[in-house]
């Protein structure tokens, strides 16, 4: 067994530690920001309902008053 198998890359381990610390700090700042200024959920705009072909076909033309052109 060689000694190379047991060697630890200290620079890589330090980089991992620094990365983990930065992630931890970022999460803390993010949580503090969310508590101070919570994000509002967007309100859904009501959609205007469109008349379907069935609804238009079911309208009786006799329901409406005579058009001005037919009165002349």
C-alpha positions in Angstrom: 0.0 0.0 0.0 1.4 3.3 -1.0 1.4 6.5 1.0 -0.3 8.3 -1.9 -3.7 6.6 -1.1 -3.7 8.1 2.3 -2.8 11.7 1.3 -5.5 14.3 1.6 -5.6 17.3 -0.7 -5.8 20.1 1.9 -6.5 22.8 -0.6 -9.5 20.8 -1.9 -10.8 20.2 1.6 -10.4 23.9 2.5 -12.3 24.9 -0.7 -15.1 22.6 0.3 -15.3 24.1 3.8 -15.2 27.7 2.4 -18.0 26.8 0.0 -20.1 25.3 2.8 -19.6 28.4 4.9 -20.6 30.7 2.1 -23.7 28.6 1.4 -24.6 28.7 5.1 -24.2 32.5 5.2 -26.2 32.9 2.0 -29.1 30.9 3.5 -29.0 33.0 6.7 -29.2 36.3 4.7 -31.9 34.9 2.5 -34.0 33.9 5.5 -33.5 37.3 7.2 -34.5 39.0 4.0 -37.7 36.9 3.6 -38.7 37.7 7.2 -38.1 41.4 6.8 -39.7 41.7 3.4 -42.0 38.8 2.6 -42.7 38.3 -1.0 -46.3 38.9 -1.9 -48.0 36.2 -3.9 -49.3 37.6 -7.2 -53.0 38.0 -7.5 -54.7 36.1 -10.2 -56.6 38.3 -12.6 -60.2 37.1 -13.3 -60.6 36.0 -16.8 -63.6 37.3 -18.8 -65.7 34.4 -19.7 -66.3 34.1 -23.4 -69.7 33.0 -24.7 -69.6 29.6 -26.3 -71.2 28.9 -29.6 -74.0 27.0 -27.7 -74.8 30.0 -25.6 -75.0 32.3 -28.7 -77.1 29.7 -30.6 -79.6 29.4 -27.7 -80.5 33.1 -27.7 -83.9 33.7 -29.2 -83.9 36.7 -31.6 -87.4 37.6 -30.4 -86.0 38.6 -27.0 -84.4 41.7 -28.3 -86.3 44.9 -29.4 -86.5 45.6 -33.0 -83.5 47.2 -34.6 -83.7 50.8 -35.7 -83.5 49.9 -39.3 -86.6 47.6 -39.1 -88.6 50.4 -37.4 -88.4 52.7 -40.5 
